[in-house]
Amino acid sequence: KLLGIQQQERRAADGYVVIHGDVQQEIPKGTRLFAGDISFETAEEWKGSENRFCSFLRQIEDQYLDLTAFAGTDGEYADIFQPEEQAAQAVCLGFSKPLQAEDRIYICVEYQERRNPFDQTFRLGTLEWQVFTEEGWKTVEVEDETCGFLRSGFVTLKSMAPMAVWSPMFGNGRAYYLKANLQENTYDCCPRIGMVYVNPLKVIQQHTVCKDGELLPELLIGTTDGCAGQSLLFDYPYAYTFSLVVVGEDGEVESYHYAEDLEEAGYKDRVFTYEEETQSIRFGDGIHGVIPRQNKDIYVTGLLCSLCGSGNVQAGELNRFEDPAIRASVSNPLPVDGGQDAETIRDMKKRMQKELFIQNRMASQTDYETIVKQTPGLMIDLVQVIPGKEYGIMHRQNRSENEVVVVVKPWSDEKKPVLKEQYRKAIEDYIEPYRLINTKVTVESARYAGICVHGKIALEQDSPKTRKAVLEWISRELSYTERKHPFGTVISYGQLFTALENTEGVKKVLELNLERTGNAARKNDRGDVLLDADALGILEGTDLEFC
């Protein structure tokens, strides 16, 4: 506690289900539904009927591309915005019924495992949301949990005009449309959308045994003895949360609520604590928590049971209501998860060791690399740290002794990705609290040196397969992704020559020459290519004659 590290408590799995059917339904909060034998309950009331996502259009200028067959079909995703496209772009989501104010649209966005976790303030694009009305497109205010299609989440509509049907493509695609116009395009990769659901229903993996305040004979667990710190056994299977009610002979009722730590309770607080391992309830001692008066019955009330860590289910497993009177089917398009058991002391100690040794200052090269790569929301591939003086000599610039230059290569499908200004600013803002007070930190983009391989190679048996194997080997040998320290490396002519001669299928290397393109490398007298400290080598091309 003194270190601010608490044992993680149990947590029930939760998630969302979709109600299918055109019949108007009213599903109360607490309605039970099942995934096999695992019980769930609705966490909120649901009224209405299914509003299906029925059309998905991508717009560039005045042209529309219908991607309905791809979005959400068999778990597939469809591209919406092109990062380098300068033309006006938008995505149009069509629904079978008009949307209403306060409707919550859940949008499944393809998960980017390389992207660092980020908070609600992070964006890579600016969007304007509109709905189609009888007067045309009208702007609507929304609350966007997807952060501009960077992650799955809800888009909640605020006040809006009544919607009208729109048919964008000569009678095809008739639906009620919600549009997201891309105002500022700074995406680092193309966002991809899967299925879209209107007002999915939140569910929790739990079973209500009795409601709060309800007294059941089978949940009478004992009688108060009037002693400080009274303990009782309560071993109900999978008990998750509950309260206690103390009832006197005169019918007087006193409610006691769970407290994680009695030491933090006052002498007037009606609280108890519960030890899951020993399955015991303990009341206060009069200093920390009230001592119940003697000869009163103790009831457990508001009892919820949950499997916690064993209650997570995969997509599609939650598929039936307990009440047959509900005339609708149900499914969970996404996993219902997040359930976890109480953290053991051993696991807590392991976590504590990691948290205590988290570096919160950039002092060593490793500190810089680790902290920069953790910049929220970004996808960073490689980081190189160079003293400012050295970087200044390399670029013929005046850099101070106390300056550190951080060279960054963002992750990208592009061959030579350049660090965008938004990335640079995000990194600078994030690392500022970690910067040593007398150190200046500058963030620069990685440079690239193109390598061209020329030569003449005699093969034991000249065939397309052997030629392909040689070219693939050269590509792997020169690729920076195969090197432990890719920045500023030496592309050795001698090593490449020897390795080629030892390659299976190669009889003899008759000629070999390495050439570099660009100004991020130089060539020495031995024929080696020497990359600058902020440069990565890229195979630009091969000009090989096979015989």
N, C-alpha and C positions, 0 to 999 in steps of 0.2 A: 504493500500500500504506500509506503513512504516513497517508493520509486515510481508511483503512479501506474503500476501494472496490476490489473485485476484478473482473476480467473474468469475465463469466458463461460457464460451460462448456456444452458440448453436453449435451443430455438426450434420452433416448429417450422416445417416446410410450408412455403406459400407460393402462389402463382395465380394464373388466370385461366379461365375456361371460356369457351364460346358457346352461346345458346343458339341452337339451330331450330328453325321453324317459323312459319308465317303467322301462327296464331298468337294473339296477344296473351302474354303471360305476366303473372305477378309472383315472383319468387322471393319469399321473406328472407331476411338475414338469419343465418343459422340453419338453413336447409341442408340436409345431409346428401352427399353423393359419394360415389365409390370408384376406386381404381382397384379392381379385384376385391380383396378383403380389407383394403386400407381405406379408412373413413376420412372424409373431408367435410368441411362446412363452409357455406358461403359467408363471407365477411361483411357483406352489405346487401341491401335490398336491390332487386332488379325488376324493372317494369318495361314492357314493350314487346317487340318482336324483332326478328333478325333483320338487320340492314346489311346486305351483302356487298362486299367489295367486288365490283363487276367489270371495271375497266381501268387500264393503266396505260397512259400515253406519255411519251417523251416528246417535248416540243423544242425545236431549234428554229428561231425566227418564226416564220409562219408555217413551217412544216411539222406534221405530227407523225410519230411512229408508234404503232400499236404494239405494246409489249405485254398485253394481257395474258397471252399464252405462256409467258415465261415467269412472271412474278408470282412466286408462291407455289408454282406447279412442281410437285414432287420435291419440295424443298429447295427449288432453284431461286436464284436472285437475278434481277435485271438492272443494268446500268441506268443511272439517271442523269448525272452531270459529267461532262468531260472536263478534266482539270485545265487543259490548255486551250479550250475552246473560247474564243472571244465573242462569238455571236450570242444573242439573247437566248437563254435556256430556261426551261420550266418543266415541271412534272405535274401531270393532271391525274388525280385519283377519283375514279367514278364509283358511285354507290347506287343501289337499287331504290333507295328512298331518300328524301331530303334529310340533311343533317340539321340538328337543332343546337342552340346555344347550350353550352356545358357538356355537349357530347365529347367523349374521350375516344380518340382514334389511336389504336395501338399499331405501330408500324414496325415490322420486323426488318432490321438492317443487318446486312452480313457483317459478322464479327471480324475485326482486323486484329489478329493475335499479336502483331508487331506494335500496335499502337499502345502507348503508355496510358494508364488510367488517368481520367480527367474529371473535373467538376462541372457543374451546370453552367459556368460562365464561359467555358471554352467553345470557340467557334472557328471554323475554317471557311465559312461562306455566310453571306448575309442573305436572308430569304424574306420575300414579301408574300404573305398568304392571302388568297382571294377565294371567293365562292361565286358561282354563276347564278345570277338572279334574272328576273324579267327585264331589268334595266342593264344587263350585261355583267361584266366582272366587277365585283365590289370587294374592297379590302376588308379583311376580318382580323381581329386581334386573336392571337393564340398564345398558349403557354406550351413551349416546345421542349420536352424532355429529351428528344433525340439529339439536341444540340446541332441542328442542321443536318440530319441524316448521318451522324457519326456513330450512333449506337441505337439499339432497339429501345423503344419507349413510347410514351403517350404524347399526342398533340391534342390539347384541350381547347375547344372553341369557346370564345367569349361572346359578347354581344354581336349579332350578325343579322343581316337582312334575310328574308325568306328565299329559299333556293328555287331555281327553275330548271327544267330539263334542258340539256344542251347536247347537240349532235354535231361533233366537230368534223366528221369525215363523210359527208354526203349521205346522211341517214344512218351511218354505222356508229356504234359506240354511244348510243343514247343512254344518258345517266345523269345523276346529280353530281356535279364536279366540284372538288376542292383542288386548288392549284397553288403550287409553291414556285414563285418566280425567283430565279437566282439573280440577286442584285450585285453581289461582289464575289468573284470566283477566286478563292485562294486555296482550293482543295489540293491535297498532295496525292490523292488517288481517287478513282471514280467511286462514289458511294453506290451501293447496290441494295435494292429493296426487294423483299420477299412478300409475304402475305400481309394484308392490312385488315384489322378487325375493329368494328365499331362497338364501343361499350362492352368490352369483355368483363366478365364477372370475377372478382377476386375471391379466392378460396384459401383456406388454411387447413393443414393436416391436423385435425383435432376432432374430438368427440365430446359433446357436452353431456356429462352425467347428471348434473343438476344445475339449475340457474342460480345466480347470486341471490341470496336471501331465502332460497327454498330449503326446507328441512326434510330430509328423508330418514326414516328409522334406521336403515342400513348404514347410514353415515354418522350415527352416534358413536363417537370413538372413546368416550370416557367421561369422568366427572372431575371437576376442579378440586384440589386439596388445599388451596390457600397458601401454598408454600412458594417461596421465591424460586424462579427457574424451573417450574414444573415441566417434565418431559413426558411425552406420550408416543406410542408407536402408531404409525399410519403407513401401511404397506399396500395401498391400493395400486394395482398394476398400471404403469405408465402415467401416473399422476403428473400433471404438467403445471397447472396453476390452480389455486383454490384459496378460499378465505375460511375463517372460523367464526361460528356464532356460539356464544355462551348464553344459555337460557336458564333462568332461575325458576323456583317453584311457583312464584307469583306471576310468571309469564314475562318478566323483564328480559329484554334481549340486548346483548352487547356484541358488537361486531369487532373482530380482530383481523388485521391485514398483515400480509407477509412483509417482512423486512429482511434485506440481505444480511445486515449486520446489526444485532441488537445494541452494540456499543454506541451506535450513532443515534439511538432513540432516546427521547426524553422520558421523564418519570410519569408523564400523563398519557403517553402514546400507547394505544391498544394495538400491540403488534406481537408477532411471533416469528420465529425462523424455522426453516425446515432443512434438515440434512438429508440429501438424497441417498448418500452411501449407507447411512444407518437407518434411513426411513423414520426419523424421529422428529417430532414437533417439540419446540421449547418456547415457553412463555418468558416474559421479562422478570426482573428481580426487584422491581420497585424503584430502582435507580435508572435503569435502562429498560423502559417498558413497564406497563401496569401489571401487577399481580392480580389475576382474577380471584374474586371472592370464592370461598369454598362451597362445596355441595351444589354446584351448578353443572348442568349437562353441556357437553362440548360436541357441537355438530360441525362437520365439514360441509361447506356450501360453495356454490359457484365453481364446482369441480370440472376442470377440463383435462382430458387425457390426450397424449400425443406420443407417437413413436419417435419424434424428433429426428435423430440422425438416420433412423431406419425408415422414415416416412417419405423420402424423396422418390418421385416417380418420373418416368420418361414421357416424352410427348406421345399423345394418343392413348395413354393407359387409363385416364380418367374419363369414364364413358357412360355412367348411369346415375340417375337420381334414385334415392330410396323411396320417395313418394311416387307411386304409379299414376297419380292424378295429374302430375305435371306433364302436359302434352308437348314436350319438346325433347330433342336429343341434346347431348352435351359432349364436348371434346376439349382436350387441352392441346393446342397446337404447339406449345412450348413446354419444356420440362417444368414440373412443379418441384422446386428444390430449395436449397438454403437451410434445410433442417440439419441440426447438429446436436450431438450429445454434449454434456458438460465436459469442459476441458479437464483433463487429469492434471495432477500436480506435476508429473514428469513432463507433460507437454507444455505446461505453463513455464516451467524452468527453461526448457529449450527456447521457447519464444522470448523469454526475458533476456536470455543471453544474446539473441540476435538483436533485440531492440536496444539493449544497453550499448552495443558496439556499433550502432549506426553512425556513420561519419556525418557530422554536421558542419564541417569546415573543409575547404579545399586547400590542402597543404601539399600532398604528393601528387604525382602524375596519375596514379590510380584513383585518387579522390576526384580529380577533375573528370576523368573518363567516366567513372561510375555515376557521379551526380549529373553530368550533362546528359548522359543516356537516359536518365529518369525524368527528363522534362515532361510534364503532363501533356497528354494529347498528341505528342509528336511520335514519329517513327524514325528513329535515328539508328543508322547502321554502324558507322565507324567514327571514332574520335581520336584525334592526334593532338598532343600538347607540346608546344614549342616555345622556348624562351623568347621574349619579345626582341631582344638584341639580335639573336640568331635569325629570326624571321625578317627583321629589318635589313640585315646584310643580304639575305637571299633575294629580297624584293627591292633593294636599294631605297629603303625607307628609313626614316629616323624613328627608332623605337627605343623606349626607355628601359633601364635595367630592371625596374620593378614591374614590367609588363609581362603578362602571359597570354599567348595567342592559342586559342582553342580552335582547331580545324575540324569541321564537321562534314560528314557525308550523310545526307538523309537517305533512308531506305526508299527505293523506287525501282520500277521496272525499266526506267530509262537507263541507257548505257552510261551517260555522264550527267547524273543529276546535280543541279546547282542549288545551293542553299538559298531559299527564298527569304525575303525580308521579314515576313511574318514568323518564320521559323527562327530567324536570328533574334528578333525582338523577344519571342517567347523564351528562348534559352537565356538571354541576358537578364530578363526579369526574374526567371526562376533561380538562377545561380547567384543573384546579388546577395541574398542573406548568408550564403556560404562563403563569400569572398573574404579573404583576409584584408584587414582594413588598409594596409599599406600596399596592396597589390591592385594593379589595373588589369582587367580581363577583357580581351577583345575576341569576338567570335568571327571566324572567317570560313568561307566555303572551301572545300577540297578542290584541288586542281587535278587534271588528268593528263597523262603522257601517253600518246598513242605509240604502240610498238608494231613495226612492220617486219615480218620475217621473210627474207629472200634466200633461195638456195636451190641446190640440185641434189636429189637423194636417189641412190640406187636401191631398188627393192629386190628381195629374193624372188618374189613373184608379184608382178605388177597387176593389181586388181583393185576395183573400186572399194572393196572392204578394207584392204591394207592401207590405201590412201586415206580413207576416212579415219582409220585408227591413228595414223600419224598426225593428222590435222587435229583430232580431238586431244591427243596427248600434248601437242604444242599449246593448244588453248588452255588446258588445265595447268600446264607448267607456268604460263605467263599470267594466269588469272590472279588478281589480288585476293579473291575470296578463298584461295587455297593456302594463303600465307598467314602465319601467326602474327607477324608484324608487317602489315601490307604497305604502310606509308614509308616513303623514302628508301625503298629497297634497291638492291642492285640486280639487274637482269644480266646474269653472267653468260657471256658468249661461250666460255669453256664448258660450263656445266651443261648448257643446252646442247652443245655439240656432242659431248660424251653421252648424255642421256639419250639423245636421238640414235646414236650408233648402237646403243644397248637395247633399243626398242625392238620388240619381236616383229619380224618381217622386214627389218631394215638391214640391207647388206653393207652399205657404206654411205657416209655423208660426204659427197664430193665438193659441195660448196655450201657455205652458210654465212649469212650477214644479217645483222640487226640494225634497223634504222628507227629513229624516234621522230615523232611529229609534235609540234607545239613547243613551248618554251619552258615546260615543267621538268625537263630532264636534259642530260648532256651525255655525250659518248666519249669514252676514254680510248687510249691508244690500243688497248687489248680487244676492243670491239664490244666491251660491256656498255650497257645503258644504265646510267646512274640517275635515279629519280630524286627530285628535291624532297625535302622533309615533309612538305604538305601535299605531295602528289601521289596518285595511285596509277599503276600501270594498266593500260587497256590494250588488248590485242586489236590493232586497227585493221590488219589484213595480212594475208599470206600470199607470196608469189613463189611457189615451189614447182620445180620441174622434176617429174619422176621418170626413172628409166630402169 
